[in-house]
Amino acid sequence: MRVFLSPPMMNGDDERRLVGEAFDSNYIAPCGPMVDLFEREAAERFGFRQTLATVSGTTALELLARALEIRPGDKIIVSDLTFIGSVAAFVSLGAEPVFVDSDPATWCMDPNLLAEALKRYPQAKAVIATDLYGQSCDIDALAACCDAYGTKLIVDAAESVGATYRGRPSGRGAWAAIYSFNGNKIITTGGGGMLLSDDEAMMALCRKLASQAREPFPWYEHERVGTYGRLGNIPAAIGVGQLRHLEDALRDKAAVWDAWQTRFASRPWIHPMPTADYGVPNRWLTTVTLEGVDPFKVVEALVAKGIEARPLWKPMRLQPVFRACDAVCSGVDEALFQSGLCLPSGRNLAPETMDEIVQLLDSIACQ
């Protein structure tokens, strides 16, 4: 049986019951009462005034890009070590990204380098900082940099649902945050995301844009171009059940992380991702750097055994599509990519599978 990095896990019959309620209501699409319930319970759990459930985290970013009226040539400042979705929604509207390297103590955007980037590009329309592998970025430090230039701070918290920063849910303290409920995230709607903010006017605009920017007429009237981005009622029902068991998921992920740390303790050439002193990660993925061992070789060997593993994100500035873009770099991200590894972190990961993986790591290290 194949071992996945982070497979979804349902919680007994809760999601099944809620999906059944959605079917019984005959609200299948486009929205429905489960969407309203999911948004309401998410706002309550994460402490934002407004939430908008979307078909993906990338769609939530696209709505923000449209709300900011991104135009060709506008500069945005983005984490260099991230998934391309953090960038694509803005670039598709013509924005020019400037990539900022990571702080080695957190692997998230370095606030000092952000200050340098903003000094170079004070007209930047937004800063998009990524919470990496379940760990929050240093929101307060990044926000202070942005406030000095009147720049909007967006936190791509796709990977950090349930994590905290100085006691606050991930993303709190930014102008806006986005979450992902993709199939491999700590909780899932099968595919989906959420936009969260306290800016009620912006959220009202995004809600309108997510429904094709339709004006309040009996017919379809449009004064601007929107998109369709609302989550459906069936996946929202799954999301309600998943959200109600988020604490269980956090507990299980922490246990998997601890089990990995026990195995790493006797292997000083394996270095776990550092834990920032300002928050509690959700431990979405167990990520490490390897000393003297080629992570790409490890990935190849594990995949051959039916065990999913992957390198860390390849820095955006090294992607062929972005090689002409500017960057403020220290070399941290490139070094992480060359030595980093993502290991299976499913909530029900078997101890025997962990042992098999570390034995394979040992065999490669001894070669």
C-alpha positions in Angstrom: 0.0 0.0 0.0 1.4 3.4 -0.9 2.3 5.8 1.9 1.4 9.4 1.3 2.9 12.6 2.6 -0.2 13.8 4.3 -3.4 11.9 3.4 -6.8 13.1 4.5 -8.5 11.6 7.5 -12.3 11.6 8.1 -13.7 11.6 11.7 -16.1 8.8 12.2 -19.5 9.5 10.8 -19.5 13.3 11.3 -18.6 14.3 7.8 -20.9 11.6 6.3 -23.8 12.9 8.5 -23.2 16.5 7.5 -23.0 15.6 3.8 -26.2 13.7 4.2 -27.9 16.8 5.6 -26.6 18.8 2.6 -28.1 16.2 0.2 -31.4 16.1 2.1 -31.6 19.9 1.8 -31.2 19.6 -2.0 -28.6 22.4 -1.8 -25.8 20.9 -3.9 -24.5 24.0 -5.7 -23.6 26.7 -6.0 -23.7 27.6 -2.3 -26.1 26.7 0.5 -26.5 26.6 4.3 -23.4 24.5 4.8 -21.3 27.2 3.2 -22.7 29.8 5.6 -22.2 27.4 8.6 -18.6 26.7 7.5 -17.8 30.4 7.2 -19.4 31.2 10.5 -17.7 28.5 12.5 -14.3 29.3 10.8 -14.7 33.0 11.8 -15.4 31.9 15.3 -12.5 29.4 15.5 -9.9 31.7 13.9 -11.0 35.1 15.3 -11.5 36.9 12.0 -14.5 39.2 11.5 -15.1 37.9 7.9 -14.5 34.7 6.1 -15.2 33.6 2.5 -15.1 29.9 1.6 -13.5 29.5 -1.9 -12.9 26.7 -4.3 -9.1 26.8 -3.5 -6.5 28.8 -1.6 -5.2 30.1 -5.0 -8.7 31.4 -5.7 -8.7 33.3 -2.4 -5.4 34.9 -3.5 -6.9 35.7 -6.9 -9.8 37.5 -5.3 -7.3 39.6 -3.3 -5.3 40.4 -6.4 -8.5 41.6 -8.1 -9.6 43.6 -5.0 -6.2 45.4 -5.0 -6.7 46.1 -8.7 -3.4 44.7 -9.7 -2.3 46.1 -13.1 0.6 45.1 -15.5 3.9 46.4 -14.0 2.7 46.6 -10.4 5.3 45.2 -8.0 4.5 42.6 -5.4 6.9 41.2 -2.8 6.6 37.5 -2.2 8.3 34.7 -0.2 11.0 33.0 -2.3 10.5 29.6 -0.6 6.8 28.9 -1.4 4.4 27.1 -3.7 3.7 28.9 -7.0 0.1 29.5 -6.1 1.4 32.3 -3.8 2.5 34.2 -6.9 0.4 33.0 -9.8 -2.8 34.8 -9.0 -1.0 38.2 -9.0 1.3 37.5 -11.9 -1.7 36.4 -14.1 -2.9 40.0 -13.8 0.4 41.4 -14.8 2.2 41.9 -11.5 6.0 41.7 -11.3 7.2 39.7 -8.3 10.2 40.5 -6.2 11.3 37.5 -4.1 12.6 37.7 -0.5 14.7 35.0 1.1 14.0 33.2 4.3 15.2 33.6 7.9 17.3 30.5 8.7 15.7 30.4 12.2 12.2 30.0 10.8 12.4 29.2 7.1 9.8 31.9 6.5 10.2 35.4 5.0 13.1 37.3 6.6 11.8 40.6 8.0 15.2 42.3 7.6 15.3 41.3 3.9 11.7 42.5 3.5 12.7 45.9 4.8 15.4 46.0 2.2 13.0 45.0 -0.5 10.5 47.6 0.5 13.2 50.3 0.5 14.0 49.2 -3.0 10.3 49.0 -4.1 8.4 51.4 -1.8 5.5 51.4 -4.3 4.8 47.7 -4.0 1.1 46.9 -4.0 1.3 44.0 -1.5 3.6 41.7 0.4 2.6 38.0 0.3 4.4 36.1 3.0 4.1 32.3 3.3 3.6 30.2 6.4 5.9 27.3 5.6 5.2 23.7 6.4 2.8 24.6 9.2 4.8 27.3 10.9 3.6 30.9 11.0 5.8 33.7 9.6 6.8 36.5 11.9 3.6 38.5 11.3 4.3 41.4 13.6 7.7 42.1 12.3 6.6 41.8 8.7 3.5 44.0 9.4 5.7 46.7 10.9 7.8 46.8 7.7 4.6 47.0 5.6 3.0 49.7 7.8 6.1 52.0 7.3 5.2 52.1 3.5 1.5 51.7 3.6 1.8 48.3 1.9 -0.8 45.5 2.4 0.4 42.4 4.1 -1.2 39.1 3.0 -0.3 35.9 4.7 -0.5 32.7 2.6 -1.4 30.5 5.5 -2.4 27.6 3.3 -0.1 25.2 5.2 -0.6 26.5 8.7 -4.3 26.1 9.6 -4.5 25.6 13.3 -1.0 27.0 14.0 -0.6 30.0 16.3 1.5 33.1 16.3 2.0 34.8 19.7 -1.2 33.1 20.8 -3.2 34.2 17.7 -4.4 31.9 14.9 -2.2 31.9 11.9 -2.7 35.0 9.7 -4.1 37.2 12.4 -2.4 40.6 12.3 -2.2 40.7 8.6 -4.5 42.7 6.3 -5.7 39.4 4.9 -4.9 35.7 5.1 -5.8 32.6 3.1 -6.1 29.0 4.1 -6.1 25.9 2.0 -8.3 22.8 2.5 -6.8 20.8 -0.3 -6.8 17.0 0.1 -3.3 16.9 1.7 -3.8 19.7 4.3 -4.3 19.2 8.0 -8.1 19.5 7.5 -9.7 19.2 4.1 -12.8 19.9 2.1 -11.4 17.6 -0.7 -10.3 20.8 -2.4 -11.1 24.3 -1.2 -9.8 27.3 0.6 -10.8 30.4 2.6 -10.2 34.1 2.6 -10.1 35.7 6.1 -9.9 39.4 7.1 -11.2 42.0 9.4 -11.5 44.5 6.5 -15.3 44.3 5.9 -15.4 46.5 2.8 -12.7 44.4 1.1 -14.4 41.2 2.0 -17.7 42.4 0.7 -16.0 43.3 -2.6 -14.3 39.8 -2.7 -17.6 38.1 -2.0 -19.1 40.0 -5.0 -16.1 39.3 -7.2 -16.4 35.6 -6.4 -19.9 35.5 -7.8 -18.9 37.0 -11.2 -19.2 40.5 -9.8 -23.0 40.5 -10.5 -24.8 43.8 -9.7 -28.1 43.7 -7.7 -30.4 43.6 -10.7 -33.0 41.0 -11.7 -30.9 40.4 -14.8 -27.2 39.7 -14.9 -25.6 43.2 -14.8 -21.8 43.6 -14.6 -19.8 46.8 -14.0 -16.5 44.9 -13.7 -15.2 41.4 -14.4 -15.2 38.9 -11.6 -14.8 35.2 -11.4 -16.5 32.2 -9.9 -14.9 31.2 -6.7 -17.4 30.1 -4.1 -17.1 26.7 -2.4 -20.0 24.3 -3.0 -22.4 23.1 -0.3 -21.2 19.5 -0.3 -17.5 20.2 0.2 -18.4 22.8 2.8 -20.3 20.1 4.8 -17.1 18.1 4.8 -15.3 21.2 6.0 -17.7 21.7 8.9 -17.0 18.2 10.1 -13.2 18.6 9.7 -13.1 21.9 11.4 -14.9 20.5 14.4 -12.1 18.0 14.8 -9.2 20.3 14.2 -7.9 19.9 17.7 -7.8 16.1 17.1 -5.8 16.7 14.0 -3.3 19.0 15.7 -2.8 16.5 18.5 -2.2 13.6 16.1 0.2 15.7 13.9 2.2 16.7 17.0 2.4 13.0 18.0 3.8 12.1 14.6 6.3 15.0 14.8 7.4 13.8 18.3 7.8 10.2 17.0 10.0 11.4 14.2 12.1 13.5 16.6 12.8 10.4 18.7 14.2 8.7 15.6 16.3 11.7 14.6 17.9 12.2 18.0 20.5 9.5 17.4 21.2 10.7 13.9 23.0 14.1 14.2 23.2 14.4 10.4 19.4 14.9 10.3 18.3 18.4 11.2 14.6 19.1 11.8 13.0 22.3 10.6 13.6 24.8 13.5 10.6 25.8 15.6 10.2 29.6 15.9 10.0 30.9 19.5 7.0 33.0 18.7 4.4 30.4 18.0 3.2 26.8 17.9 3.3 25.1 14.4 0.5 22.7 13.3 3.2 20.2 12.3 1.5 19.7 8.9 4.7 18.1 7.4 7.8 16.8 9.0 10.6 18.5 7.1 14.4 18.2 7.7 17.7 19.1 6.2 20.3 16.3 5.6 24.0 16.8 6.2 26.2 14.8 3.8 23.2 13.0 2.3 21.6 13.8 -1.1 17.9 14.4 -0.5 17.0 13.8 -4.1 18.5 10.4 -3.9 16.5 9.7 -0.8 13.3 10.8 -2.5 14.0 8.5 -5.5 14.7 5.5 -3.1 11.5 6.1 -1.1 9.3 6.6 -4.1 10.6 3.3 -5.5 9.3 1.6 -2.3 5.9 3.3 -2.7 6.6 5.9 0.0 5.8 9.5 -1.0 8.6 12.0 -0.2 9.7 15.2 -1.9 12.3 17.9 -1.7 11.6 21.3 -0.1 10.0 23.9 -2.3 12.3 24.9 -5.1 12.8 28.7 -4.6 10.6 30.8 -6.9 13.6 32.9 -8.1 15.1 29.7 -9.5 12.0 28.7 -11.4 12.5 29.2 -15.2 9.4 31.3 -15.4 10.7 33.8 -12.8 14.4 33.9 -13.5 14.2 37.4 -14.9 12.6 38.7 -11.7 14.4 40.7 -9.0 15.1 39.1 -5.6 16.5 40.1 -2.2 18.4 37.0 -1.3 20.8 35.7 1.3 21.3 32.2 -0.1 19.2 30.5 2.6 16.5 29.2 0.3 18.8 27.7 -2.2 20.7 25.9 0.5 17.5 24.6 2.0 16.4 23.3 -1.4 19.7 21.5 -1.9 19.6 19.7 1.5 15.9 19.6 2.4 13.4 16.7 2.6 9.7 16.4 3.3 8.8 13.1 5.0 5.4 11.3 5.4 3.4 12.9 8.1 0.0 11.4 8.0 -2.0 11.3 11.2 -2.1 7.4 11.2 1.5 6.9 10.0 2.7 3.5 11.3 5.8 3.3 13.5 7.0 0.5 11.3 6.9 2.8 8.3 9.0 5.4 10.1 11.5 2.7 11.0 11.7 1.6 7.4 12.3 5.1 6.3 15.1 5.8 8.8 16.7 2.5 7.9 16.8 3.5 4.3 18.2 6.9 5.3 20.9 5.1 7.3 21.8 2.9 4.3 22.2 5.9 2.0 24.2 7.8 4.6 26.6 4.9 4.9 27.2 4.7 1.1 
